[in-house]
Amino acid sequence: MTLSYVLFDEDGETVDRASTTEPLEYIHGYAQILPGLEKALEGLHAGERKEITVGPDDAFGEHDDDGVFEVDKADFPDSEHVTPGDEFVAQGHDGEAISMRVVEVLPDGFVVDTNHPLAGQTVRFEVEVASVRAATEEEISRAQAELEAHANDSHDGCCDHDHGDGHEHDHGPSESEGAAPLVQLSRKR
């Protein structure tokens, strides 16, 4: 399916878009887009427009308070230049990349948030379907491989933060715990 869309946050602000000149293309049924969006797109045809509202569980997840924590300034490169809104990525204990956003600067550290910026929000999409076609065998094979890789990377559901059955881990790696230093991705202004 090929579509254009505009994504709005809970306050009605535009936060993302795919235009008709640079549309989103995905293989339906292979978890390549948000579950709530994919479900709402099912059965639509080329040329159809639809407004779709998706709750947190089927969009970017609920906000996890454990995903907000303090990190020492020593763990950040060029810590004197870090400001709220800056985004970083760190390597977790299992080698997985952990994206984080600085939300507060403290005297000796930073408060960071590893939640998606839209976590906990009901979001709205305005979509227009440009085309619908059967996927090729190659596209299906690639989509299946990506789905399986994602499932293998999720470590039994981690890190959607269902930490029952004694499954616990730290979301705030530091160099003293053997994690790689943080690497700045971008600076939002």
Secondary structure, DSSP 8 states (H G I E B T S, - for coil): -EEEEEEE-TTS-EEEEE-SSS-EE--TTSS-S-HHHHHHHTT--TT-EEEEEE-GGGTT----GGGEEEEEGGGSTTGGG--TT-EEEEE-TTS-EEEEEEEEE-SSEEEEE-S-TTTT--EEEEEEEEE-----HHHHHHHHHHHHHHHHHTTTTTTSS---TT----S---GGGT----EEEE---
